[in-house]
Amino acid sequence: METLKDYIYTMESCNSCGQCRFILGPKSKGREFVEICPIYSRYLYESYSGQGLINTAQELLEGTLGYGDELIKHIYTCTTCGACDINCKSVRDMEVLDTILALRAKCVEDGQGPMPEQRKYAEYVEKQHNIFGEDHDQRFGWLPEDTNLSEGADMVYFVGCSTAYLYPDIARNTVKIMHAGGINFKVMDAEEYCCGAPLWRTGQLAEARKLAEHNLETFTKQNVKTLVVSCAECYGTFKGFYPRIAELDFEVLHITEVIQRLLREGKLKLNKVLEMKATYHDPCLLGRLSELYIPWEGEIKAFGYHDPPKKFRRGTNGVYEAPREILKAIPGLELVEMIRNAENSFCCGGGGGVPTAFPDFSLWVASERLKEAEATGADVIVSCCPFCESSLSNAIDKSKSSLRYRDLTELVVRAI
Amino acid sequence: MSLPRCIYKIIENIVGPDNINDKEHILTAYRHWSPQSPQKPPSPAAIILPGSTQEVQSIVRICNRYNISYMTQTSLFGMGFPGPGTVILNMRRMNKILEINETDRYAVIEPAVRHVQLKPEVLKRGLNYPTASVGPSCSVLANFVASGDHHTQHGSSRVSRYIQGVEWVLPTGEILRLGSLGNDAGWFCADGPGPSLRGLMRGWNGWGAGLGIITKIAIGLDAWKGPRELPVEGHSPSYKIHLPRDCHRIHIFKFPDLDKVRDAMLEIGKAEIGFAVLKFFYATEAVMYTESANDFWELWNSGLYQKELSYALWVYLACWSPEELEYEERVLQDIVDEIGGEPVQESIRKKYEDNPDFFIMVSFLQRTLKLGGGWSPTKLGGDSVRHMFEVAKSIPEFFYDFIERGEILNAPHNFQIIPMEYGHMAHIELLFFYDRTIPERRQVTAAISLKSMETDIKHGYHAATPAHGKTMMEKFGPLWSNFHVWAGKIKDTFDPNGVSNPAP
């Protein structure tokens, strides 16, 4: 797997152009909601940005900057939402987010990171295979007894820690939808371990790799050809992290993609009217960061020529249309867009281990997102990730917003 | 060089503890060695985030009292670099659009308002402003007070001519309000009553944060003949914008030689048609309209652009009505036919039709940096259209040497000439790319600038831009009528303590 030194080209190539901090120019609608980086928006200094973090990484590597508590906090405040990365890649061939993730991995390797609160992920995972330290035997406690599972199916529903333990309704609704669509699937029961997202994104790579290896081995043993997830973090991890461990020989689908297929094939009908004005929040790891990672080894030659050519993940082909197509298919539902949408979606504050280590900042980010959602005139904010649900619902509660949060699977079940 | 604690505390009392910082991990972003710079900048002593003109004024007075040099930065992507021990006033918190006056057609803004913010605000009101080729994330105010050439100046003018009322914190901390603003008469005019100071404040190229701090500015607005909102389809970086074809059309014509390009440019100006007319950089075009560096190389090595765009003219027609467009197209076609031009390959033109934001907000300008980040412009001067083309013809005299030595990309025609005000004058810019991974290549920027200036002097051409900074001015001043003597007098008068970005 790449280390920080593999991103020297990115660090040395940065011209401080500012693109990592703002949405794509033509997609702006005015003065408001144009900043894209949560830490830049909150802490104002340029050092708090994709550019700032790669500058920090470079100085750490070169030895002109030393570790300290404040530096570690600085590095771990980032939600790793990747908005900097995608906006940089709209104009450059640089790997801003991978540099930030490698920087965190270096912090861990040097015994400086992650934040103490984030170390618990690894401890809990070691004992219970989930990031909350909950009883592993209860991972599928949400599953109704009468669920019709097909043991011989090559499609698996991978539930994920956050859905299983905190938002089991998402799991139940996912199962209902798959049943309604006539899909044969199974679950992994005790063999399902955390996907590794929080460990990967806080730089705890050895532990993340162990989880990935376990899950990959299980997929092979169980002859899994299609993996369905209802969590954006799981989705982005399977597509963005697992290919760094081994080549994927199975398809990864988010439940929104499954529903989209069912609707297009006429296997699912959404008939019931849901009168609401909804805005859709694109989760980072389902949207801009959901493209398949393709390993690259080679040389960056003069004038930035990559030999052999490298396939960059620029966020162009994220899962943007599926959730929107579904929402538009629900009778009575009016979909209104926030300015920062799709690849330019503003983070909910729920990623990168930030809610655990910096809950106040996480809440601030989510509150900023709510302001944008409120500006659309919507009464419901919809997404399809338990981490987003946690952040946005928390912000709704704290700010006493009139907005309601709904997971997309809930709306689909209600509309069937 | 750190800021003495007692001074840090004084400034902290002005801006609040969250808005000044001198910690090493905060300073990293302000001392990064950009691949476009020949040398690594020294670390600033501290970063200050003032929130108002009064705070700026107070900080500047403190700097004068304690002999602390200061400069401003907003977008970072600039040409002003701090000297050792300098404090940087990052204007980030001063980011309000104070007024958009649709009747008198001006916008009043603070320093940290970006093009990505102001452009859509004015478009939605049916207005527009000349947008410097810097990219949407850059400060509008910074572009208007420094340099600021742009792709649509044929139908408008250089941005400096659009400056109206100005609020200026002088290097000593006094506040000067220019023009009508100084008489409490509003923001509509930067000149008079009385002599105008706009030239001193701005001149041709600005002072690189060396003559105080502009805290508010009014810029003139023009009519926008396009939709109130850009119709963007698709996702980054493959998005497209299709403007109504019955009123918007983009053409690129190739000609047998540079003289014909010039003649067409002059005739189009004489006819007063066209929103944008330019002889654009052909290699830069290839960099901007390809996704990756590898894509660029594939295109460049195909030779298509060298064949089609070495002597080409880009024309963007933006009209109120189909009838107006029809008229302009007929006039244009007559001119092109008469001078002997023909359309370039359709695939090239189509790129502009899919992404006309190149003209409107130069959305993806930063792709210019894609070849590893090593690039530099030179010349950047202005004079008559004819003169600029004479200058262009002299480029091979010094430029080929650098190409033959392999120090820069082989792109001898990578210069642009953009007329302004329908041809009253024009601007030239020669842009080159170098491989910054070879350390000594970073020095090529200074070498090319020097050779370029020597060539201008030899021919009596007026094409180079006076450099920022006392050292550079003294070095090159004698080449331009000793302008540095006057510049020095102005600097000494306005900045007696020499604290406003003394520059290296």
Boltz contact constraints between the chains, C-beta under 6 A:
constraints:
  - contact:
      token1: [A, 13]
      token2: [B, 35]
      max_distance: 6.0
  - contact:
      token1: [A, 13]
      token2: [B, 372]
      max_distance: 6.0
  - contact:
      token1: [A, 13]
      token2: [B, 373]
      max_distance: 6.0
  - contact:
      token1: [A, 15]
      token2: [B, 34]
      max_distance: 6.0
  - contact:
      token1: [A, 15]
      token2: [B, 36]
      max_distance: 6.0
  - contact:
      token1: [A, 15]
      token2: [B, 369]
      max_distance: 6.0
  - contact:
      token1: [A, 15]
      token2: [B, 373]
      max_distance: 6.0
  - contact:
      token1: [A, 16]
      token2: [B, 34]
      max_distance: 6.0
  - contact:
      token1: [A, 16]
      token2: [B, 76]
      max_distance: 6.0
  - contact:
      token1: [A, 16]
      token2: [B, 77]
      max_distance: 6.0
  - contact:
      token1: [A, 17]
      token2: [B, 77]
      max_distance: 6.0
  - contact:
      token1: [A, 17]
      token2: [B, 366]
      max_distance: 6.0
  - contact:
      token1: [A, 18]
      token2: [B, 75]
      max_distance: 6.0
  - contact:
      token1: [A, 18]
      token2: [B, 77]
      max_distance: 6.0
  - contact:
      token1: [A, 18]
      token2: [B, 137]
      max_distance: 6.0
  - contact:
      token1: [A, 19]
      token2: [B, 137]
      max_distance: 6.0
  - contact:
      token1: [A, 19]
      token2: [B, 366]
      max_distance: 6.0
  - contact:
      token1: [A, 22]
      token2: [B, 116]
      max_distance: 6.0
  - contact:
      token1: [A, 22]
      token2: [B, 137]
      max_distance: 6.0
  - contact:
      token1: [A, 24]
      token2: [B, 236]
      max_distance: 6.0
  - contact:
      token1: [A, 25]
      token2: [B, 116]
      max_distance: 6.0
  - contact:
      token1: [A, 25]
      token2: [B, 136]
      max_distance: 6.0
  - contact:
      token1: [A, 25]
      token2: [B, 361]
      max_distance: 6.0
  - contact:
      token1: [A, 25]
      token2: [B, 363]
      max_distance: 6.0
  - contact:
      token1: [A, 26]
      token2: [B, 230]
      max_distance: 6.0
  - contact:
      token1: [A, 26]
      token2: [B, 232]
      max_distance: 6.0
  - contact:
      token1: [A, 26]
      token2: [B, 241]
      max_distance: 6.0
  - contact:
      token1: [A, 26]
      token2: [B, 357]
      max_distance: 6.0
  - contact:
      token1: [A, 26]
      token2: [B, 363]
      max_distance: 6.0
  - contact:
      token1: [A, 27]
      token2: [B, 232]
      max_distance: 6.0
  - contact:
      token1: [A, 28]
      token2: [B, 116]
      max_distance: 6.0
  - contact:
      token1: [A, 28]
      token2: [B, 120]
      max_distance: 6.0
  - contact:
      token1: [A, 29]
      token2: [B, 120]
      max_distance: 6.0
  - contact:
      token1: [A, 30]
      token2: [B, 120]
      max_distance: 6.0
  - contact:
      token1: [A, 30]
      token2: [B, 121]
      max_distance: 6.0
  - contact:
      token1: [A, 31]
      token2: [B, 97]
      max_distance: 6.0
  - contact:
      token1: [A, 31]
      token2: [B, 117]
      max_distance: 6.0
  - contact:
      token1: [A, 31]
      token2: [B, 121]
      max_distance: 6.0
  - contact:
      token1: [A, 34]
      token2: [B, 116]
      max_distance: 6.0
  - contact:
      token1: [A, 34]
      token2: [B, 117]
      max_distance: 6.0
  - contact:
      token1: [A, 44]
      token2: [B, 49]
      max_distance: 6.0
  - contact:
      token1: [A, 44]
      token2: [B, 92]
      max_distance: 6.0
  - contact:
      token1: [A, 45]
      token2: [B, 26]
      max_distance: 6.0
  - contact:
      token1: [A, 46]
      token2: [B, 29]
      max_distance: 6.0
  - contact:
      token1: [A, 47]
      token2: [B, 26]
      max_distance: 6.0
  - contact:
      token1: [A, 47]
      token2: [B, 28]
      max_distance: 6.0
  - contact:
      token1: [A, 47]
      token2: [B, 29]
      max_distance: 6.0
  - contact:
      token1: [A, 52]
      token2: [B, 29]
      max_distance: 6.0
  - contact:
      token1: [A, 55]
      token2: [B, 28]
      max_distance: 6.0
  - contact:
      token1: [A, 55]
      token2: [B, 29]
      max_distance: 6.0
  - contact:
      token1: [A, 55]
      token2: [B, 32]
      max_distance: 6.0
  - contact:
      token1: [A, 56]
      token2: [B, 28]
      max_distance: 6.0
  - contact:
      token1: [A, 59]
      token2: [B, 28]
      max_distance: 6.0
  - contact:
      token1: [A, 65]
      token2: [B, 24]
      max_distance: 6.0
  - contact:
      token1: [A, 71]
      token2: [B, 25]
      max_distance: 6.0
  - contact:
      token1: [A, 74]
      token2: [B, 25]
      max_distance: 6.0
  - contact:
      token1: [A, 90]
      token2: [B, 236]
      max_distance: 6.0
  - contact:
      token1: [A, 90]
      token2: [B, 237]
      max_distance: 6.0
  - contact:
      token1: [A, 91]
      token2: [B, 364]
      max_distance: 6.0
  - contact:
      token1: [A, 91]
      token2: [B, 366]
      max_distance: 6.0
  - contact:
      token1: [A, 91]
      token2: [B, 367]
      max_distance: 6.0
  - contact:
      token1: [A, 92]
      token2: [B, 370]
      max_distance: 6.0
  - contact:
      token1: [A, 93]
      token2: [B, 292]
      max_distance: 6.0
  - contact:
      token1: [A, 93]
      token2: [B, 293]
      max_distance: 6.0
  - contact:
      token1: [A, 302]
      token2: [B, 435]
      max_distance: 6.0
  - contact:
      token1: [A, 303]
      token2: [B, 371]
      max_distance: 6.0
  - contact:
      token1: [A, 303]
      token2: [B, 372]
      max_distance: 6.0
  - contact:
      token1: [A, 303]
      token2: [B, 435]
      max_distance: 6.0
  - contact:
      token1: [A, 304]
      token2: [B, 293]
      max_distance: 6.0
  - contact:
      token1: [A, 304]
      token2: [B, 371]
      max_distance: 6.0
  - contact:
      token1: [A, 304]
      token2: [B, 372]
      max_distance: 6.0
  - contact:
      token1: [A, 305]
      token2: [B, 293]
      max_distance: 6.0
  - contact:
      token1: [A, 305]
      token2: [B, 294]
      max_distance: 6.0
  - contact:
      token1: [A, 305]
      token2: [B, 297]
      max_distance: 6.0
  - contact:
      token1: [A, 306]
      token2: [B, 294]
      max_distance: 6.0
  - contact:
      token1: [A, 309]
      token2: [B, 294]
      max_distance: 6.0
  - contact:
      token1: [A, 314]
      token2: [B, 237]
      max_distance: 6.0
  - contact:
      token1: [A, 315]
      token2: [B, 236]
      max_distance: 6.0
  - contact:
      token1: [A, 316]
      token2: [B, 235]
      max_distance: 6.0
  - contact:
      token1: [A, 316]
      token2: [B, 238]
      max_distance: 6.0
  - contact:
      token1: [A, 342]
      token2: [B, 235]
      max_distance: 6.0
  - contact:
      token1: [A, 343]
      token2: [B, 235]
      max_distance: 6.0
  - contact:
      token1: [A, 343]
      token2: [B, 236]
      max_distance: 6.0
